[in-house]
């Protein structure tokens, strides 16, 4: 499956992509997955550097934030993924480290690790914790929107079989499976969310510290919920027949709505006093 020819019938019968998953430099294999994730990280970091003043931070503050959050986010991203296939990694523990070059990271692990890293940074560098979360929210969306193309190159995290006009074909062994291009759905959803949340933060501004991050959780959780419903169950961590990621996504949406309603009521009450 990882070497399947990718087709999109909407672009015509002769449209086909045989995208390599890696290239070599001096005999060392470099996976496009890692390059794409690295690009997402760099673009998210650039965004944070540019917006630093809007959050009363310096670019040195942003650098400190990155140094704390990125390594911890990567570690937790990998651990979250490994937890879903623990039997495989118990048989080959070294693969926990070596396998990261060709895939096997999770966004909810990234978010959890980033929050922990943000908390540690706030304690050590005396930067407001919620401000760190806010400036990182759009950076996360940038990284996710770009990073999903790494899944495309790896032919992974595709959806269930479908006959919709924009379906993606995976051809291998002379047979073609047509599926929902869920990587594309999520990339587009994250891009739209980035634009909306960015404009809100620029034009309206935060009503309370942490609001931008809460908006991120709600937006991404909402999109991830319907994307998970279209994803191949064999590629998910399951509790019974329910995707763990879907449960987490639904929890993020509910949590974001409750937090925002509570905080807005609190602000309104304070203004009336």
Phi and psi restraints in degrees (value plus and minus 20) as a CYANA .aco file:
   2 UNK   PHI     -87.7   -47.7
   2 UNK   PSI     -37.3     2.7
   3 UNK   PHI    -128.1   -88.1
   3 UNK   PSI      -2.6    37.4
   4 UNK   PHI     -85.6   -45.6
   4 UNK   PSI     128.8   168.8
   5 UNK   PHI     -99.0   -59.0
   5 UNK   PSI     111.6   151.6
   6 UNK   PHI    -117.4   -77.4
   6 UNK   PSI     110.0   150.0
   7 UNK   PHI    -149.1  -109.1
   7 UNK   PSI     136.0   176.0
   8 UNK   PHI    -154.6  -114.6
   8 UNK   PSI      79.0   119.0
   9 UNK   PHI     -73.3   -33.3
   9 UNK   PSI     -47.3    -7.3
  10 UNK   PHI     -82.9   -42.9
  10 UNK   PSI     -43.3    -3.3
  11 UNK   PHI    -114.7   -74.7
  11 UNK   PSI     -15.9    24.1
  12 UNK   PHI      91.6   131.6
  12 UNK   PSI     138.7   178.7
  13 UNK   PHI     -85.9   -45.9
  13 UNK   PSI     -47.9    -7.9
  14 UNK   PHI    -110.9   -70.9
  14 UNK   PSI     -19.8    20.2
  15 UNK   PHI    -100.7   -60.7
  15 UNK   PSI      99.1   139.1
  16 UNK   PHI    -170.4  -130.4
  16 UNK   PSI     122.9   162.9
  17 UNK   PHI    -143.5  -103.5
  17 UNK   PSI     103.3   143.3
  18 UNK   PHI    -133.6   -93.6
  18 UNK   PSI      56.2    96.2
  19 UNK   PHI    -101.6   -61.6
  19 UNK   PSI     105.1   145.1
  20 UNK   PHI     -89.0   -49.0
  20 UNK   PSI     127.7   167.7
  21 UNK   PHI    -109.7   -69.7
  21 UNK   PSI     -30.6     9.4
  22 UNK   PHI    -175.3  -135.3
  22 UNK   PSI     148.6   188.6
  23 UNK   PHI    -158.4  -118.4
  23 UNK   PSI     148.6   188.6
  24 UNK   PHI    -140.1  -100.1
  24 UNK   PSI     123.7   163.7
  25 UNK   PHI    -150.2  -110.2
  25 UNK   PSI      96.4   136.4
  26 UNK   PHI      32.9    72.9
  26 UNK   PSI      18.5    58.5
  27 UNK   PHI      62.6   102.6
  27 UNK   PSI     -21.4    18.6
  28 UNK   PHI    -118.8   -78.8
  28 UNK   PSI     107.9   147.9
  29 UNK   PHI     -99.6   -59.6
  29 UNK   PSI     104.5   144.5
  30 UNK   PHI    -132.5   -92.5
  30 UNK   PSI     100.3   140.3
  31 UNK   PHI    -104.9   -64.9
  31 UNK   PSI     113.8   153.8
  32 UNK   PHI     -80.3   -40.3
  32 UNK   PSI     -49.7    -9.7
  33 UNK   PHI     -75.2   -35.2
  33 UNK   PSI     -68.6   -28.6
  34 UNK   PHI     -87.5   -47.5
  34 UNK   PSI     -58.1   -18.1
  35 UNK   PHI     -82.7   -42.7
  35 UNK   PSI     -63.5   -23.5
  36 UNK   PHI     -86.3   -46.3
  36 UNK   PSI     -62.5   -22.5
  37 UNK   PHI     -82.3   -42.3
  37 UNK   PSI     -60.1   -20.1
  38 UNK   PHI     -82.7   -42.7
  38 UNK   PSI     -59.2   -19.2
  39 UNK   PHI     -83.5   -43.5
  39 UNK   PSI     -62.1   -22.1
  40 UNK   PHI     -81.0   -41.0
  40 UNK   PSI     -61.4   -21.4
  41 UNK   PHI     -83.3   -43.3
  41 UNK   PSI     -65.1   -25.1
  42 UNK   PHI     -83.7   -43.7
  42 UNK   PSI     -64.5   -24.5
  43 UNK   PHI     -86.3   -46.3
  43 UNK   PSI     -58.9   -18.9
  44 UNK   PHI     -84.1   -44.1
  44 UNK   PSI     -59.1   -19.1
  45 UNK   PHI     -86.5   -46.5
  45 UNK   PSI     -61.4   -21.4
  46 UNK   PHI     -80.8   -40.8
  46 UNK   PSI     -62.3   -22.3
  47 UNK   PHI     -78.0   -38.0
  47 UNK   PSI     -65.4   -25.4
  48 UNK   PHI     -83.7   -43.7
  48 UNK   PSI     -59.9   -19.9
  49 UNK   PHI     -81.9   -41.9
  49 UNK   PSI     -62.7   -22.7
  50 UNK   PHI     -87.2   -47.2
  50 UNK   PSI     -56.6   -16.6
  51 UNK   PHI    -111.1   -71.1
  51 UNK   PSI     -17.0    23.0
  52 UNK   PHI     -72.5   -32.5
  52 UNK   PSI     -67.3   -27.3
  53 UNK   PHI     -82.5   -42.5
  53 UNK   PSI     -53.0   -13.0
  54 UNK   PHI     -83.9   -43.9
  54 UNK   PSI     -41.4    -1.4
  55 UNK   PHI    -130.0   -90.0
  55 UNK   PSI      -1.6    38.4
  56 UNK   PHI      37.3    77.3
  56 UNK   PSI      19.1    59.1
  57 UNK   PHI    -140.6  -100.6
  57 UNK   PSI     140.6   180.6
  58 UNK   PHI    -121.4   -81.4
  58 UNK   PSI     145.2   185.2
  59 UNK   PHI     -86.5   -46.5
  59 UNK   PSI     -48.1    -8.1
  60 UNK   PHI     -84.4   -44.4
  60 UNK   PSI     -57.7   -17.7
  61 UNK   PHI     -80.5   -40.5
  61 UNK   PSI     -64.1   -24.1
  62 UNK   PHI     -82.1   -42.1
  62 UNK   PSI     -60.9   -20.9
  63 UNK   PHI     -82.3   -42.3
  63 UNK   PSI     -62.8   -22.8
  64 UNK   PHI     -80.4   -40.4
  64 UNK   PSI     -63.0   -23.0
  65 UNK   PHI     -79.8   -39.8
  65 UNK   PSI     -65.3   -25.3
  66 UNK   PHI     -83.3   -43.3
  66 UNK   PSI     -61.3   -21.3
  67 UNK   PHI     -84.5   -44.5
  67 UNK   PSI     -50.1   -10.1
  68 UNK   PHI    -104.3   -64.3
  68 UNK   PSI     -64.2   -24.2
  69 UNK   PHI    -103.7   -63.7
  69 UNK   PSI     -59.1   -19.1
  70 UNK   PHI     -82.4   -42.4
  70 UNK   PSI     -71.8   -31.8
  71 UNK   PHI     -80.1   -40.1
  71 UNK   PSI     -62.9   -22.9
  72 UNK   PHI     -87.2   -47.2
  72 UNK   PSI     -57.5   -17.5
  73 UNK   PHI     -83.0   -43.0
  73 UNK   PSI     -61.4   -21.4
  74 UNK   PHI     -84.5   -44.5
  74 UNK   PSI     -63.7   -23.7
  75 UNK   PHI     -81.7   -41.7
  75 UNK   PSI     -68.2   -28.2
  76 UNK   PHI     -89.9   -49.9
  76 UNK   PSI     -51.6   -11.6
  77 UNK   PHI     -81.6   -41.6
  77 UNK   PSI     -63.5   -23.5
  78 UNK   PHI     -89.4   -49.4
  78 UNK   PSI     -62.6   -22.6
  79 UNK   PHI     -82.7   -42.7
  79 UNK   PSI     -59.2   -19.2
  80 UNK   PHI     -81.9   -41.9
  80 UNK   PSI     -62.1   -22.1
  81 UNK   PHI     -87.1   -47.1
  81 UNK   PSI     -66.2   -26.2
  82 UNK   PHI     -80.5   -40.5
  82 UNK   PSI     -57.7   -17.7
  83 UNK   PHI     -79.6   -39.6
  83 UNK   PSI     -48.4    -8.4
  84 UNK   PHI     -99.4   -59.4
  84 UNK   PSI     -35.2     4.8
  85 UNK   PHI    -154.2  -114.2
  85 UNK   PSI      26.9    66.9
  86 UNK   PHI     -80.9   -40.9
  86 UNK   PSI     -55.5   -15.5
  87 UNK   PHI     -81.8   -41.8
  87 UNK   PSI     -57.2   -17.2
  88 UNK   PHI     -87.4   -47.4
  88 UNK   PSI     -63.9   -23.9
  89 UNK   PHI     -98.9   -58.9
  89 UNK   PSI     -41.2    -1.2
  90 UNK   PHI     -88.8   -48.8
  90 UNK   PSI     -51.9   -11.9
  91 UNK   PHI     -96.2   -56.2
  91 UNK   PSI     -46.3    -6.3
  92 UNK   PHI    -161.3  -121.3
  92 UNK   PSI      53.7    93.7
  93 UNK   PHI     -77.4   -37.4
  93 UNK   PSI     -52.4   -12.4
  94 UNK   PHI     -83.7   -43.7
  94 UNK   PSI     -44.4    -4.4
  95 UNK   PHI     -86.3   -46.3
  95 UNK   PSI     -39.7     0.3
  96 UNK   PHI     -77.7   -37.7
  96 UNK   PSI     -56.2   -16.2
  97 UNK   PHI    -112.7   -72.7
  97 UNK   PSI     -69.9   -29.9
  98 UNK   PHI     -89.3   -49.3
  98 UNK   PSI     -49.5    -9.5
  99 UNK   PHI     -94.5   -54.5
  99 UNK   PSI     -32.6     7.4
 100 UNK   PHI     -86.3   -46.3
 100 UNK   PSI     -42.8    -2.8
 101 UNK   PHI     -90.8   -50.8
 101 UNK   PSI     -41.1    -1.1
 102 UNK   PHI    -135.4   -95.4
 102 UNK   PSI      -7.5    32.5
 103 UNK   PHI     112.5   152.5
 103 UNK   PSI    -195.8  -155.8
 104 UNK   PHI      75.4   115.4
 104 UNK   PSI      19.8    59.8
 105 UNK   PHI    -142.2  -102.2
 105 UNK   PSI     137.8   177.8
 106 UNK   PHI    -152.3  -112.3
 106 UNK   PSI     119.5   159.5
 107 UNK   PHI     -89.4   -49.4
 107 UNK   PSI     -55.9   -15.9
 108 UNK   PHI     -89.7   -49.7
 108 UNK   PSI     -48.9    -8.9
 109 UNK   PHI     -86.4   -46.4
 109 UNK   PSI     -58.6   -18.6
 110 UNK   PHI     -80.5   -40.5
 110 UNK   PSI     -68.3   -28.3
 111 UNK   PHI     -82.3   -42.3
 111 UNK   PSI     -66.0   -26.0
 112 UNK   PHI     -80.5   -40.5
 112 UNK   PSI     -67.1   -27.1
 113 UNK   PHI     -84.0   -44.0
 113 UNK   PSI     -58.8   -18.8
 114 UNK   PHI     -85.0   -45.0
 114 UNK   PSI     -59.2   -19.2
 115 UNK   PHI     -84.7   -44.7
 115 UNK   PSI     -62.7   -22.7
 116 UNK   PHI     -84.2   -44.2
 116 UNK   PSI     -63.9   -23.9
 117 UNK   PHI     -83.0   -43.0
 117 UNK   PSI     -59.0   -19.0
 118 UNK   PHI     -83.0   -43.0
 118 UNK   PSI     -60.7   -20.7
 119 UNK   PHI     -83.6   -43.6
 119 UNK   PSI     -64.7   -24.7
 120 UNK   PHI     -83.1   -43.1
 120 UNK   PSI     -61.1   -21.1
 121 UNK   PHI     -82.8   -42.8
 121 UNK   PSI     -60.9   -20.9
 122 UNK   PHI     -84.0   -44.0
 122 UNK   PSI     -55.3   -15.3
 123 UNK   PHI     -93.0   -53.0
 123 UNK   PSI     -61.5   -21.5
 124 UNK   PHI    -102.0   -62.0
 124 UNK   PSI     -64.3   -24.3
 125 UNK   PHI    -117.2   -77.2
 125 UNK   PSI     -22.3    17.7
 126 UNK   PHI      40.1    80.1
 126 UNK   PSI      18.5    58.5
 127 UNK   PHI    -120.8   -80.8
 127 UNK   PSI     112.9   152.9
 128 UNK   PHI     -73.6   -33.6
 128 UNK   PSI     106.4   146.4
 129 UNK   PHI     -77.1   -37.1
 129 UNK   PSI     -68.6   -28.6
 130 UNK   PHI     -88.6   -48.6
 130 UNK   PSI     -49.2    -9.2
 131 UNK   PHI     -86.6   -46.6
 131 UNK   PSI     -58.8   -18.8
 132 UNK   PHI     -80.7   -40.7
 132 UNK   PSI     -64.8   -24.8
 133 UNK   PHI     -82.9   -42.9
 133 UNK   PSI     -60.2   -20.2
 134 UNK   PHI     -84.9   -44.9
 134 UNK   PSI     -67.0   -27.0
 135 UNK   PHI     -90.1   -50.1
 135 UNK   PSI     -43.6    -3.6
 136 UNK   PHI    -103.0   -63.0
 136 UNK   PSI     -36.2     3.8
 137 UNK   PHI     -80.3   -40.3
 137 UNK   PSI     -72.9   -32.9
 138 UNK   PHI     -89.0   -49.0
 138 UNK   PSI     -51.4   -11.4
 139 UNK   PHI     -80.9   -40.9
 139 UNK   PSI     -59.4   -19.4
 140 UNK   PHI     -82.7   -42.7
 140 UNK   PSI     -64.1   -24.1
 141 UNK   PHI     -82.5   -42.5
 141 UNK   PSI     -58.7   -18.7
 142 UNK   PHI     -82.6   -42.6
 142 UNK   PSI     -68.5   -28.5
 143 UNK   PHI     -81.0   -41.0
 143 UNK   PSI     -59.3   -19.3
 144 UNK   PHI     -90.7   -50.7
 144 UNK   PSI     -61.6   -21.6
 145 UNK   PHI     -81.8   -41.8
 145 UNK   PSI     -61.1   -21.1
 146 UNK   PHI     -96.8   -56.8
 146 UNK   PSI     -62.9   -22.9
 147 UNK   PHI     -81.1   -41.1
 147 UNK   PSI     -51.0   -11.0
 148 UNK   PHI     -81.2   -41.2
 148 UNK   PSI     -43.3    -3.3
 149 UNK   PHI     -90.9   -50.9
 149 UNK   PSI     -39.8     0.2
 150 UNK   PHI     -86.5   -46.5
 150 UNK   PSI     -57.5   -17.5
 151 UNK   PHI     -85.2   -45.2
 151 UNK   PSI     -55.2   -15.2
 152 UNK   PHI     -81.8   -41.8
 152 UNK   PSI     -68.1   -28.1
 153 UNK   PHI     -81.4   -41.4
 153 UNK   PSI     -56.2   -16.2
 154 UNK   PHI    -102.1   -62.1
 154 UNK   PSI     -23.6    16.4
 155 UNK   PHI      35.2    75.2
 155 UNK   PSI      30.6    70.6
 156 UNK   PHI    -154.8  -114.8
 156 UNK   PSI     144.8   184.8
 157 UNK   PHI      36.3    76.3
 157 UNK   PSI      17.4    57.4
 158 UNK   PHI    -105.1   -65.1
 158 UNK   PSI     152.0   192.0
 159 UNK   PHI    -114.6   -74.6
 159 UNK   PSI    -192.1  -152.1
 160 UNK   PHI     -94.7   -54.7
 160 UNK   PSI     141.3   181.3
 161 UNK   PHI     -77.2   -37.2
 161 UNK   PSI     123.2   163.2
 162 UNK   PHI    -175.5  -135.5
 162 UNK   PSI     143.7   183.7
 163 UNK   PHI    -141.6  -101.6
 163 UNK   PSI       0.9    40.9
 164 UNK   PHI     -82.7   -42.7
 164 UNK   PSI     132.8   172.8
 165 UNK   PHI     -77.2   -37.2
 165 UNK   PSI     -51.8   -11.8
 166 UNK   PHI    -115.2   -75.2
 166 UNK   PSI       0.2    40.2
 167 UNK   PHI     -79.7   -39.7
 167 UNK   PSI     135.2   175.2
 168 UNK   PHI    -128.6   -88.6
 168 UNK   PSI     114.1   154.1
 169 UNK   PHI    -121.5   -81.5
 169 UNK   PSI     118.4   158.4
 170 UNK   PHI    -139.2   -99.2
 170 UNK   PSI      90.7   130.7
 171 UNK   PHI    -128.0   -88.0
 171 UNK   PSI     100.7   140.7
 172 UNK   PHI    -173.0  -133.0
 172 UNK   PSI     124.9   164.9
 173 UNK   PHI      42.6    82.6
 173 UNK   PSI       5.5    45.5
 174 UNK   PHI      61.6   101.6
 174 UNK   PSI     -20.0    20.0
 175 UNK   PHI    -137.8   -97.8
 175 UNK   PSI     129.8   169.8
 176 UNK   PHI    -141.7  -101.7
 176 UNK   PSI     108.7   148.7
 177 UNK   PHI    -126.6   -86.6
 177 UNK   PSI     104.3   144.3
 178 UNK   PHI    -119.3   -79.3
 178 UNK   PSI     105.4   145.4
 179 UNK   PHI    -155.2  -115.2
 179 UNK   PSI     146.2   186.2
 180 UNK   PHI     -89.3   -49.3
 180 UNK   PSI     109.3   149.3
 181 UNK   PHI     -98.8   -58.8
 181 UNK   PSI      52.5    92.5
 182 UNK   PHI     -84.3   -44.3
 182 UNK   PSI     -45.2    -5.2
 183 UNK   PHI     -80.0   -40.0
 183 UNK   PSI     -60.0   -20.0
 184 UNK   PHI     -90.3   -50.3
 184 UNK   PSI     -61.3   -21.3
 185 UNK   PHI     -76.1   -36.1
 185 UNK   PSI     -66.6   -26.6
 186 UNK   PHI     -91.2   -51.2
 186 UNK   PSI     -57.7   -17.7
 187 UNK   PHI     -82.4   -42.4
 187 UNK   PSI     -63.9   -23.9
 188 UNK   PHI     -88.0   -48.0
 188 UNK   PSI     -61.6   -21.6
 189 UNK   PHI     -80.0   -40.0
 189 UNK   PSI     -64.0   -24.0
 190 UNK   PHI     -86.3   -46.3
 190 UNK   PSI     -55.9   -15.9
 191 UNK   PHI     -85.8   -45.8
 191 UNK   PSI     -64.8   -24.8
 192 UNK   PHI     -82.6   -42.6
 192 UNK   PSI     -63.7   -23.7
 193 UNK   PHI     -81.2   -41.2
 193 UNK   PSI     -60.4   -20.4
 194 UNK   PHI     -78.7   -38.7
 194 UNK   PSI     -67.4   -27.4
 195 UNK   PHI     -82.1   -42.1
 195 UNK   PSI     -67.5   -27.5
 196 UNK   PHI     -85.9   -45.9
 196 UNK   PSI     -65.7   -25.7
 197 UNK   PHI     -90.3   -50.3
 197 UNK   PSI     -57.1   -17.1
 198 UNK   PHI     -81.4   -41.4
 198 UNK   PSI     -67.4   -27.4
 199 UNK   PHI     -83.2   -43.2
 199 UNK   PSI     -59.5   -19.5
 200 UNK   PHI     -82.4   -42.4
 200 UNK   PSI     -66.0   -26.0
 201 UNK   PHI     -86.6   -46.6
 201 UNK   PSI     -48.9    -8.9
 202 UNK   PHI    -103.4   -63.4
 202 UNK   PSI     -64.8   -24.8
 203 UNK   PHI    -105.6   -65.6
 203 UNK   PSI     -58.6   -18.6
 204 UNK   PHI    -121.5   -81.5
 204 UNK   PSI     -66.1   -26.1
 205 UNK   PHI      67.3   107.3
 205 UNK   PSI     146.3   186.3
 206 UNK   PHI     -92.1   -52.1
 206 UNK   PSI     112.4   152.4
 207 UNK   PHI    -101.3   -61.3
 207 UNK   PSI     -45.5    -5.5
 208 UNK   PHI    -175.3  -135.3
 208 UNK   PSI     134.0   174.0
 209 UNK   PHI     -83.8   -43.8
 209 UNK   PSI     110.4   150.4
 210 UNK   PHI      79.8   119.8
 210 UNK   PSI     -27.9    12.1
 211 UNK   PHI     -84.1   -44.1
 211 UNK   PSI     -60.0   -20.0
 212 UNK   PHI     -84.3   -44.3
 212 UNK   PSI     -59.9   -19.9
 213 UNK   PHI     -88.1   -48.1
 213 UNK   PSI     -58.5   -18.5
 214 UNK   PHI     -82.6   -42.6
 214 UNK   PSI     -61.2   -21.2
 215 UNK   PHI     -82.7   -42.7
 215 UNK   PSI     -59.9   -19.9
 216 UNK   PHI     -80.4   -40.4
 216 UNK   PSI     -68.4   -28.4
 217 UNK   PHI     -79.5   -39.5
 217 UNK   PSI     -63.2   -23.2
 218 UNK   PHI     -86.4   -46.4
 218 UNK   PSI     -66.1   -26.1
 219 UNK   PHI     -84.7   -44.7
 219 UNK   PSI     -70.1   -30.1
 220 UNK   PHI     -86.3   -46.3
 220 UNK   PSI     -60.0   -20.0
 221 UNK   PHI     -80.9   -40.9
 221 UNK   PSI     -60.2   -20.2
 222 UNK   PHI     -83.6   -43.6
 222 UNK   PSI     -66.5   -26.5
 223 UNK   PHI     -86.4   -46.4
 223 UNK   PSI     -60.7   -20.7
 224 UNK   PHI     -86.3   -46.3
 224 UNK   PSI     -50.1   -10.1
 225 UNK   PHI     -81.2   -41.2
 225 UNK   PSI     -69.0   -29.0
 226 UNK   PHI     -97.0   -57.0
 226 UNK   PSI     -47.7    -7.7
 227 UNK   PHI     -87.2   -47.2
 227 UNK   PSI     -60.7   -20.7
 228 UNK   PHI     -81.2   -41.2
 228 UNK   PSI     -54.0   -14.0
 229 UNK   PHI     -85.9   -45.9
 229 UNK   PSI     -41.5    -1.5
 230 UNK   PHI    -121.9   -81.9
 230 UNK   PSI     -22.8    17.2
 231 UNK   PHI    -106.9   -66.9
 231 UNK   PSI     129.6   169.6
 232 UNK   PHI     -82.7   -42.7
 232 UNK   PSI     100.0   140.0
 233 UNK   PHI     -77.1   -37.1
 233 UNK   PSI     -48.2    -8.2
 234 UNK   PHI     -87.8   -47.8
 234 UNK   PSI     -34.2     5.8
 235 UNK   PHI    -122.3   -82.3
 235 UNK   PSI      -8.0    32.0
 236 UNK   PHI    -139.8   -99.8
 236 UNK   PSI     135.8   175.8
 237 UNK   PHI     -99.4   -59.4
 237 UNK   PSI     109.0   149.0
 238 UNK   PHI    -139.9   -99.9
 238 UNK   PSI     127.1   167.1
 239 UNK   PHI    -134.5   -94.5
 239 UNK   PSI      80.2   120.2
 240 UNK   PHI      51.4    91.4
 240 UNK   PSI    -134.0   -94.0
 241 UNK   PHI    -131.8   -91.8
 241 UNK   PSI     -13.6    26.4
 242 UNK   PHI    -124.3   -84.3
 242 UNK   PSI     113.7   153.7
 243 UNK   PHI     -88.4   -48.4
 243 UNK   PSI     110.8   150.8
 244 UNK   PHI     -79.9   -39.9
 244 UNK   PSI     -62.0   -22.0
 245 UNK   PHI     -83.9   -43.9
 245 UNK   PSI     -53.8   -13.8
 246 UNK   PHI     -87.4   -47.4
 246 UNK   PSI     -61.5   -21.5
 247 UNK   PHI     -81.4   -41.4
 247 UNK   PSI     -63.3   -23.3
 248 UNK   PHI     -83.5   -43.5
 248 UNK   PSI     -61.9   -21.9
 249 UNK   PHI     -82.4   -42.4
 249 UNK   PSI     -65.6   -25.6
 250 UNK   PHI     -82.0   -42.0
 250 UNK   PSI     -60.5   -20.5
 251 UNK   PHI     -82.2   -42.2
 251 UNK   PSI     -58.1   -18.1
 252 UNK   PHI     -85.1   -45.1
 252 UNK   PSI     -61.1   -21.1
 253 UNK   PHI     -83.6   -43.6
 253 UNK   PSI     -69.5   -29.5
 254 UNK   PHI     -82.0   -42.0
 254 UNK   PSI     -65.5   -25.5
 255 UNK   PHI     -81.3   -41.3
 255 UNK   PSI     -62.8   -22.8
 256 UNK   PHI     -83.6   -43.6
 256 UNK   PSI     -63.0   -23.0
 257 UNK   PHI     -84.0   -44.0
 257 UNK   PSI     -66.6   -26.6
 258 UNK   PHI     -83.4   -43.4
 258 UNK   PSI     -64.2   -24.2
 259 UNK   PHI     -82.8   -42.8
 259 UNK   PSI     -65.5   -25.5
 260 UNK   PHI     -86.0   -46.0
 260 UNK   PSI     -61.7   -21.7
 261 UNK   PHI     -82.7   -42.7
 261 UNK   PSI     -64.6   -24.6
 262 UNK   PHI     -81.6   -41.6
 262 UNK   PSI     -66.4   -26.4
 263 UNK   PHI     -88.4   -48.4
 263 UNK   PSI     -59.4   -19.4
 264 UNK   PHI     -86.9   -46.9
 264 UNK   PSI     -58.3   -18.3
 265 UNK   PHI     -85.0   -45.0
 265 UNK   PSI     -58.6   -18.6
 266 UNK   PHI     -84.9   -44.9
 266 UNK   PSI     -61.2   -21.2
 267 UNK   PHI     -85.8   -45.8
 267 UNK   PSI     -64.4   -24.4
 268 UNK   PHI     -82.2   -42.2
 268 UNK   PSI     -60.6   -20.6
 269 UNK   PHI     -84.7   -44.7
 269 UNK   PSI     -59.8   -19.8
 270 UNK   PHI     -86.3   -46.3
 270 UNK   PSI     -56.2   -16.2
 271 UNK   PHI     -89.6   -49.6
 271 UNK   PSI     -47.9    -7.9
 272 UNK   PHI    -100.2   -60.2
 272 UNK   PSI     -37.9     2.1
